[in-house]
Amino acid sequence: MNMKKLLLLSFVIFGLMTTQNLFAQVGLRTGINVANLNGYSFDSRVAFRAGAYYGFELMDKIKVEPGLYFSQKGIKSDVEAVNDRLSYIDVPVVVRYGVTEKLNVFAGPQASVLAARRFEGPDGVSRATSTIRGYDLAAVLGVAYEIYNGVGIQVGYDFGLIDLNYFDTNVKSRVFHFSVNRNF
């Protein structure tokens, strides 16, 4: 998916948001990612994640929530002296089902575009993005709980659906994310 398609998808999502009823919710979410690539024995990379979302009620107990996040991912290994910091722009569109008034589960697709990279290895530092695919598609699932008056916590898992061709190796992204949010 190239940048034009991602922007078109964003405009469609936000266009749908403006046509929905007043049962909409805007919010901010921040937290940490614990990321890795399957097929490698590297350590998981703990990194930052932050962004905004707009949820609207589709029907009773069901909400659709597109979002836009800056999300750091990657891998590291102290043994092999490798530290790869991958910065993405994530655009998830999840469907939330309200199990109770405060607890919900969610799932949906996510498109991501590689925004920046910093690879530190035995041969020095590189910002080249040619050794990894510039986009990712993932499935997202998780659970969220509202603690108090619009403040909540969320645990989710993103599992990559496409090969990232990382240094000509077939790997897919795997990311646990833990976050807090505030609805407005």
Buried (B, 14 or more C-beta within 10 A) or exposed (E): BEEEEBEEBBEEBEEBBEEBEEEEBEBBBBBBBBBBBEEBEBBBBBBEBEBBBBBBBBEEEEBBBBBBBBBBBBBBBEEEEBBBBBBBBBBBBBBBEBEEEEEBBBBBBBBBBBBEBEBBEEEEEBEEBEBBBBBBBBBBEBBBEBEEEEEBBBEBBBBBEBEBEBEEEEBBBBBBBBBEBEBE
